[in-house]
C-alpha cells in the first residue's frame, strides 16, 4: 500500500501516534535508528509546494553517514509506537530526551529506557522531576557513577530496535522519498499506525 501513496495530510506537531489505543504500562523506550533514513534520488516537492522549496526546516542534515534524517521514536515497553519527532541527521540524541518525554499520552510511565546516547545529568534530572526512573547507562568517563544499574529492565531496549526495523520495512520511510518534513512525518505516522493496528488485530 505504501508504494502508491502520495502526499498525505500533515501529522500533528510532535508526531503523536496514539493517545487512546493503549496507555504505557511499565516503561517507555526512547531511541533513534542506528542508520538514519536517507534522502534518495526520487525525492520531489509535493504538488503546489513551490513555497516549501529548500531544506531549511525540513529535518534534513549532513552527518558522517550522509544527507539524512533522524527519527526520534518513543514506544511502550511492548515496542508499540507512542510518538516520534524528526530532526536532521547531524543533531545529537541527548538534547531531544526532554522533548520525547513530553510527547504522547498524558501519562507518565514508571521508567524511561534509553541508550547511552541520551546519557546526561540533565536528562536524568528531567526524568526524575516527573517521577520517572531513568534507565540510561552511564558513560565510561562519568564521575560518581552508582553501583547499581537495572540491567534486566534495560534489556527491553531491544524492542525499540525491533520497532525501528518494522518502520523501515516501509520503503518510503527507509528511503525518505518525501522532501518536506510535513509529508515525511505523515508517512512515518501512517507506518506506525499500521504497526499498531497489526498488534491489536492479530487474527
Buried (B, 14 or more C-beta within 10 A) or exposed (E): EBEEBEBBEEBEEBBBBBEEBBBBEEBBBBBBBEEBBBBEEEBEBBEEBEEBEEBEEBBBBEBEEEBBBBBBBBBBBBBBBBBBBBBBBBBEBBEBBBBBBEBBBEEEBBBBBBBEBBBBEEBBEBBEEEEBBBBBBBEEEEEEEEEEEBEEBBEBBEBBBEBBEBBBEBEBBBBBBBBBBBBBBBBBBBBBBBBBEEBEEEE
